[in-house]
Amino acid sequence: MPKSFLEIHNSILGSIREPLIVLDQDLKVITANTAFFQTFDVSPDETEGLLIYELGNRQWDIPGLRKLLEDILPQNTSFHDFEVEHDFETIGRKIMHLNARRIHNGDGQTHLILLAIEDVTEREYYKRHLEEMVVKRTAELSAAKQEAEKNRQAAEEALFEIKKLKDQLEAERAYLQEEIKLVYNHENIVGKSDAINYMLYKVEQIAGTDTNVLILGETGTGKELVARAIHGTSQRKNRALIKMNCAALPSHLIESELFGHEKGAFTGAQSRRLGRFEIANNATLFLDEIGELPLELQPKLLRVIDNGEFERLGSSETRKVDVRIIAATNRNLEEEVNKGEFREDLWYRLNVFPITMPPLRDRVDDIPLLVNYYVHRISKRLGKVIEIIPLNVMDALSQYHWPGNVRELENVLERAVINSSGPKLRLVDELKKPHKDAARADKTLENVEREYIIRVLEQVQWKVSGKNSAAEILGLDRSTLRARMHKLNIHKP
């Protein structure tokens, strides 16, 4: 055995990543490289000097390997890419490409056999899996083609459905690109007051259902944020929340925005357009300022809520969708119904599960949290560092009535951050607006107490005691609250 060859093997071939094994003319293992030992989970002590077929408790007694070494190789100087597939007890199934070469001495006799082994298991499995997929897909396409030839109308309907879904996807993508440009009031609902906790409790109650929700509350209380919270924890959360503000468009364009239009449906309709209902199919549609919806469009909205059907402008084809509706308004819809400004049947459909957003003046405990949240957020955006909020500033913010609610608070804080030159927040607004009931001298203390208790009871749907009840919010014992209700002649309607 030429010592120089083994030295070359140990110094050079040993660094090759492909498994290599050197056999003598009797097919006994002389040596192997590190890649061989690692790939086949064996050690030098378990290989050297053994007949190759005896390796690993005769796991290497492979018919394909015998054929290569005993039948093919003696007839050729070398043989490339002879494929062998075998199950090993220790490492499982392997697919190997074998490359065997004879190394002769000076007399032309075989002295050594160099066996290179390429592990192609993963590649071959993927290739075979891909081939199976191609065969399967080809068969499916062939069957589809035959079916299409038998029933052309069915094929056309399938193509139309694909185009419809593509249009919906493109419309939703365009809508989302516009939504990304918007800046919302907060990223999270900030607060720990009883009023905000009760509102979050109602969100948890309704989020997992497909029930329509009506969010009530003054402007700036965060109605859209609650709509997003409901959608984000619903079964439709994997689809976008589609939004439309009913007060942001002229009445003659709202119908087109809601239901879409065909090309030429009206002047300026140069192409077909999907409406918000089609984009929101299998998702959630948030109709903000629903109280501003024109009276003549309310029957069409009622029809979609009842049976999911509508027609695009300029089309007589009835379309069907599955859309969950979350509506919001700062109006008293019941009063609007009494005045004939809002359909009573539509109000009943929307008012299945109302959630009332508490005004900021009813959640004074949350004002410090909101102030810290917004000051940090605004300062970061403006590249400033505000570390101190003086006590008199926080007192002024907490005592103000906030007719514009959280939106007004954010605007006041942004002006304050802009006008603060150092680390201390400097308030520039004079927050002296009185409470809306403060100027009324005709109300007695008893009347004020009665109105406040009724307002809290309505907020919790007349739940007197227990968790998230009026007694808990008012900080009263239930018997005390019932006694006050009796004295003030408060009865559940």
Secondary structure, DSSP 4 states (H G I P E B T S, - for coil): --HHHHHHHHHTGGG-SS-EEEEETTSBEEEE-HHHHHHHT--GGGTTTSBGGGHHHHTT--HHHHIIIIIIGGGSSEEEEEEEEEEETTTEEEEEEEEEEEEE-TTS-EEEEEEEEEE-HHHHHHHHHHHHHHHHHHHHHHHHHHHHHH-HHHHHHHHHHHHHHHHHHHHHHHHHHHHHT---S-SS----SHHHHHHHHHHHHHHTS---EEEE--TTS-HHHHHHHHHHTSTTTTS-EEEEETTSS-HHHHHHHHH-B-TTSSTT--S-B--HHHHTTTSEEEEETGGGS-GGGHHHHHHHHHHSEEE-BT---EEE---EEEEEESS-HHHHHHTTSS-HHHHHHHTTEEEEPPPGGG-GGGHHHHHHHHHHHHHHHHT----B--HHHHHHHHHS--TTHHHHHHHHHHHHHHH--SSB----S---PPPTTTT-TT--HHHHHHHHHHHHHHHTTT--SSTT-HHHHHT--HHHHHHHHHHTT----
